[in-house]
Amino acid sequence: MQRATTYLTDDQVELVLSTTRNKKHITWLLLIIDGGLKVTEIVSLRYDQVDLKARAIHLPPASKKNIEDSRTIPLSSRLYQAITDYMSIQDSHEEKYLFRGKEKHVSRKSIYKLCYSIRQKYTTLHQLTPKALRNTFILRYLNAGIPLPQLKAMIGMKNIATLARHLPSFSKAEEAIELVRSPSVKETMLDLIKRWLWKGNPIPVQHIPCSYPVAPIRKK
């Protein structure tokens, strides 16, 4: 069975940010915590994508065929400060990538190693991973009442069902089900229900519309 989705509390987030004074590492962490960026997006982030004047990061679409999938990520005050502090210690801004590696940009492993090193030092952060940090970002916006379609576009997810993996409450699951039933969404409700059952979050039978017959799904 799929592992339960993990999140960090506000106190844990503050502890994570207090574990290092390395400007680059703090920037990495905040790009996930406050920006919701994926690890791949962080390591490949370019100088020309960071607009300090507008306090935003402009991310291109993953594919040239889907130009509408480009995203603009607003910078929180502490993320803005972290990026400016990091840039201030760089010798040159003529490099293509914000986080330069030996050959091109820094590797994805660098961010995973950072989380691992923090986990080793603090037992209360044993669940710390880039994914847990991104889940925390998603949870924060869900609790703030951001509509699911808007949040889906903000974090670059392809469909509502993918976002449903991060839903912390059944009320949000019901909202996602209603969206999935909408003709404008291609994802079927059956797929959503399966994902929730795989997570160990059973949906009561009375919440399944009779027009969508669902056979019992056995957990292995």
C-alpha positions in Angstrom: 0.0 0.0 0.0 1.2 3.5 -0.8 2.7 5.4 2.1 0.7 8.1 3.8 1.4 11.6 2.6 3.8 13.4 5.1 3.8 17.0 6.1 5.9 19.2 8.4 4.4 21.3 11.2 5.2 25.0 11.4 7.6 24.3 14.3 9.4 21.7 12.2 9.7 24.1 9.2 11.3 26.7 11.5 13.7 24.1 12.8 14.6 23.0 9.3 15.4 26.6 8.4 17.5 27.1 11.5 19.7 24.1 10.8 22.0 25.9 8.3 23.5 29.3 7.7 24.6 28.3 4.2 22.9 30.9 1.9 22.5 28.4 -0.9 21.0 25.7 1.2 18.5 28.1 2.8 17.5 29.3 -0.7 17.0 25.7 -1.8 14.8 24.9 1.2 12.7 28.1 0.8 12.2 27.5 -2.9 10.3 24.4 -1.9 8.7 25.6 1.4 7.5 29.0 0.1 7.6 28.5 -3.7 6.5 24.9 -4.1 9.1 24.2 -6.7 10.1 20.7 -7.6 13.7 19.6 -7.2 14.3 19.5 -10.9 13.0 23.1 -11.2 15.3 24.3 -8.5 18.5 22.8 -9.9 17.8 24.1 -13.4 16.7 27.5 -12.3 18.3 30.3 -14.4 19.1 33.8 -13.6 16.8 35.1 -16.3 13.9 33.3 -14.7 14.3 35.3 -11.4 12.6 38.7 -11.6 13.6 40.5 -8.4 11.9 43.7 -9.4 8.6 41.9 -9.8 9.4 39.6 -6.8 8.6 36.5 -8.9 10.0 33.5 -10.6 8.9 32.7 -14.1 9.0 29.0 -14.9 8.7 27.9 -18.6 6.4 24.9 -19.5 7.9 21.5 -19.4 7.1 21.1 -23.1 7.1 23.6 -25.9 3.8 22.2 -27.0 2.1 23.4 -23.8 3.1 27.0 -23.6 0.0 27.7 -21.4 1.6 25.6 -18.7 4.2 28.3 -17.8 4.0 29.4 -14.2 4.8 32.5 -12.2 5.7 32.0 -8.6 5.4 35.0 -6.3 8.3 35.4 -3.8 7.6 35.6 -0.2 9.5 38.1 1.8 11.9 35.5 3.3 12.4 33.8 -0.1 13.1 37.1 -1.8 15.6 37.9 1.0 17.2 34.4 0.7 17.7 34.8 -3.1 19.1 38.3 -2.9 21.5 37.2 -0.1 22.6 34.2 -2.2 23.1 36.3 -5.3 25.2 38.8 -3.3 27.9 36.3 -2.7 28.1 35.1 -6.3 31.2 36.2 -8.2 29.3 36.7 -11.4 25.7 36.7 -12.6 26.7 36.0 -16.2 26.3 32.3 -15.6 23.2 30.7 -17.1 22.2 28.7 -14.0 21.6 30.2 -10.5 23.0 27.1 -8.8 26.2 26.2 -10.8 27.6 22.7 -10.7 30.9 21.3 -11.9 29.7 20.9 -15.5 26.3 22.6 -15.8 24.0 23.1 -12.9 24.0 21.5 -9.5 22.7 17.9 -9.4 19.3 16.9 -7.9 21.3 14.7 -5.4 22.6 17.8 -3.7 19.2 18.7 -2.4 18.4 15.2 -1.3 21.7 15.0 0.5 20.9 18.2 2.3 17.7 16.8 3.6 19.4 13.6 4.6 22.1 15.4 6.5 19.4 17.4 8.4 17.5 14.2 9.2 20.6 12.6 10.6 21.1 15.5 13.1 17.5 16.0 14.2 15.4 12.9 15.1 12.2 15.1 15.1 12.8 15.7 11.4 13.0 12.0 10.4 10.3 12.6 7.7 12.2 15.4 6.1 12.4 15.0 2.3 11.9 17.5 -0.6 8.5 15.8 -1.2 7.5 16.4 2.4 8.5 20.0 2.1 6.4 20.4 -1.1 3.5 18.7 0.6 3.7 21.2 3.4 3.6 24.0 0.8 0.5 22.5 -0.7 -1.2 22.0 2.7 -0.6 25.6 3.6 -2.3 26.8 0.5 -5.2 24.4 0.9 -5.8 25.6 4.4 -5.7 29.1 3.1 -8.7 28.3 0.9 -7.0 28.4 -2.4 -9.3 26.8 -5.1 -8.0 23.4 -6.3 -7.8 24.4 -10.0 -5.7 27.4 -9.1 -3.5 25.4 -6.8 -3.0 22.8 -9.4 -1.8 25.4 -11.9 0.4 27.0 -9.3 2.4 23.9 -8.5 2.4 22.5 -12.1 0.4 19.4 -11.6 -1.4 18.0 -14.7 -4.7 17.0 -13.2 -6.9 17.2 -10.1 -6.4 13.5 -9.2 -2.6 14.0 -8.9 -3.3 16.9 -6.5 -5.7 14.6 -4.6 -2.7 12.7 -3.2 -1.9 15.7 -1.1 -5.4 16.4 0.2 -5.3 16.3 4.0 -9.0 16.2 4.7 -12.1 14.4 3.4 -13.8 17.7 2.8 -11.2 18.5 0.3 -11.6 15.1 -1.2 -15.3 15.8 -1.8 -14.4 19.0 -3.5 -12.0 17.2 -5.7 -14.6 14.6 -6.6 -17.0 17.3 -7.7 -14.3 18.8 -9.9 -13.5 15.4 -11.4 -17.2 14.9 -12.2 -17.1 18.1 -14.1 -17.1 17.8 -17.9 -14.1 20.1 -18.1 -11.9 17.7 -16.2 -10.8 14.6 -18.1 -9.7 12.5 -15.0 -12.4 10.0 -14.1 -13.7 9.8 -10.5 -12.9 6.1 -10.4 -9.2 7.0 -10.7 -9.5 9.5 -7.9 -11.3 7.0 -5.6 -8.6 4.4 -6.3 -5.8 6.8 -5.4 -7.5 7.6 -2.1 -8.1 4.0 -1.3 -4.4 3.2 -2.1 -3.5 6.0 0.4 -5.5 4.3 3.1 -8.2 6.9 3.1 -11.5 5.0 2.5 -14.4 7.0 1.0 -17.8 6.1 2.4 -20.1 4.4 0.0 -22.8 7.0 0.4 -20.4 9.6 -1.2 -20.1 7.5 -4.4 -22.7 8.6 -6.9 -24.8 5.6 -8.2 -24.0 6.7 -11.8 -20.4 5.6 -11.1 -20.5 1.9 -10.2 -17.3 1.0 -8.4 -16.2 -2.5 -7.6 -14.6 -3.1 -4.2 -10.9 -2.6 -4.2 -8.9 -4.9 -2.1 -5.8 -3.7 -0.4 -2.8 -5.9 -0.7 
